[in-house]
């Protein structure tokens, strides 16, 4: 799909930063919808589904992470890539962003070329490639990819956005061993060094939450993890 067929929503209260982001995106050929407040963007989401959202962390009417969390919890918007834009370049900020489901993180001052490249990278990841709507493993574990829903033996399991994404990565190729770096690359692009140690924690949480299906997630010593019944 061409950039001109893609809509990017920019939610940024600073006029200078907002117009700079918009200018870079429009120069790359994207259609852009811009917002200075979270309230206007929330209303926009009720009727329009952008292809990517660039979301400022600090908004005058709330925290951008709250908007990201809301989007990832709603089936209608959970699949929209969210790139957090912020002036805070701290490890914990990135970890928190990942935990609420953000797909990428760009700090100010930013390179327009890099920002556009990250938008394009996220769009490539969402291109349809014949992926099934649901994935079933072992007869009891089922992932509904369209609704971000996981069930074990018919019982729904509550997962965080990041836990769901980790499980989806593993379930997409049952029996295939994924290294921690591969998992992190799928989750967070190039900023792996900050959150490498969190992969094991997500795996531990998944095993606990999945109950009888938790044993499907297997450790491969010195390599990473795989999912198989």
N, C-alpha and C positions, 0 to 999 in steps of 0.2 A: 504494500500500500504506500502511495506517495505521501511525503510530508504534508502537501496541501490538503490531503484527505484526513489528516490527523488534527485533533483539537487538544491543545495544552491549556490547562487552567493555571493561572499564576495568582497566588494569594500572598500578597506582600504589601505591608502598610507604608513602607518607606517609598515615596514617589520616585526618587532617583534610582533605587535598586529595582523597583518594579518596572520602570520604563526601560532600564538597561536589559533586564531579562526579556521583556517583550520584544525589544529591538533585535536581539540576537536570535530569538526564535523565529520572528517574522522574516528576518534575513535568510534563515535556513529553509523558509518555505512553509512553516507551520501556521495553522490558524490558532489564534490566541484569545482566550477570555481572561480578563484581568479583574482582580478584586482587591480592595484595600482593607476589608473587614471579613472576619469569619462568618458573620451572619449572612452577608450577601452571597458568599460562596455556598453556604448550607442551603439557601433557598434555590440557588442555581442547580444544585445536585438533585433536587426534587424532580426536575424536568429534563435535565441534560446529563449525559454521561461522557465526560472528557476521556481522552485516551491516556493522558498522564496529568498528574497534579504536581506543581512545584509549590511547596507550602512553607511559608515563613514560620519559624518557631515562635517568635514573639509578636503577637497581634494585639491591637488595642482593645479587643473585646474577648480575649482569651488566649489559651496556649494552643499553638498549632498541633501539638502532639495529641491534644484531646480530639481535634477534628480527625486526625489520622486514625486514632483508636476507633472513633465512631464509624468511619468508612470501612475499616477492616472487620467490624462486627456486623455490618449489614450485607446480606448476600448480594444486593444489587450493586454495591460499590466495592466489595471486598477485593475484586480482581483488578482494580485500577491502580497502576503503579504510583507510589507517592515518593517524591524526592523532597526531603527536608532541607530548607535553606536557612542557615543561621550564622550569627556572628560568634557563637560559642564553639570553640574547638577543643572540647574536653572528652576524655575517654568515656566518662559516665553518660554524657549527653548522647553519644553514639549508641551506647548500650541500651539506654532507655528508648531511643528512637527505634532501634531494632525490635525491642520487646513489644512495642505497640503496633508493629507491623510495617514500619517504613521500609521502602525498598532501596533507598539510597540516601546519601547525606552529603551536602555540599556546604562548605563554610565560606563566609565572607571575609575578605574580598574574593570574589570568584572570577574565574576565567570564563568568558562567554563561550569560547570554543569548547572548553571542557564540559560546560553545562549542557550545550547542545549535544555533545557526544554521549553524555550520560542519558539524556532523553532518548536518543536514537537506540542506545543499548537496551534500555528498558522496553522500548517498543518491539525490538527484535525478539525479546524473551516472551512477549505476549502474542506473537504471530501464531495463528493456528497451524499445527503440524500433525493433525490427525490424532491428537491425544484423546483417549476415551473420556467420556463424561464421568464415569465411575471406575474405580479400581478396587478389585476384591482380592484379598490374600487369605489363604488358609481356610476359606469357607466361613469365617466369622468377622474378619476385619474388612470394612468397606469405607472407601473415601468417595464422597460426592464432591467432585471438583468444582462444579458449577455453584453449589451452595455453601462451600467451605464447611462441610458437615462430615463427621466421622462417627461410625457406629461399630460396636463390638457385640456380636450376637444379637443384633437388633436394638441394642441400647445405645443412645447417643452419648458421646464422650466430649466433654468441654475442653477444648484446647486453646491455647493462646495463638494469635496469628503466626508467630514464629514457629511454634511447635507443629502447627499444621503444615507449614511450608517445609520443615525438615522431614516430616513424615511423607509428604508428597514427593520430595526428591528421592527418598529411598524406595517408595512404593512404585515409582515410575519404571524402575528396572529391578524387579525382584531377583535376589541372588547376586546382584552386581555390588561390588565393594566400592564405596565412596570414601575417599580420604577426607579428613577434616577440611583441608584446603578447598577441595571440590565443593563441599557443602557450603562453606563460607562464601565461595565465589558466587554460588547460586543465590545466596541470601543477600549479600552485601557488596558485591562487586570487588573493587580493589582494596577496600579498607579492612583487610582481614586481620592485620596485626593487633588491632585493638580488642577484638572479641574472640580470638582463637580459643581461649579457655572456656567459653560459654557453650561450645558445642556439646561437650560431655554432660554439662548440666541439663541441656535440653533433652538429650537422649535419656538421661536418668528420669526426668519428669515424664517423658513419653512412656517409658516402660511401666512406670507406676500407674499412670492414668489409663493405659490400655488394658490393664488387668491381665486376663488370660491370653490376650494377643501381644502383651508386652514381650514375651519370650521370642516373638518373631524378629525383634531387633537384635542382631547378633554383633558382637565385637570381633574384629579381626585384628589380632595383636600386631602393633607396629604399623598398621595400615589405616584402618578406620572402621566403618560400619556397613552392614548390609541388612536387608529385610527379606526374610523368607520363612515360610511355614515349616 
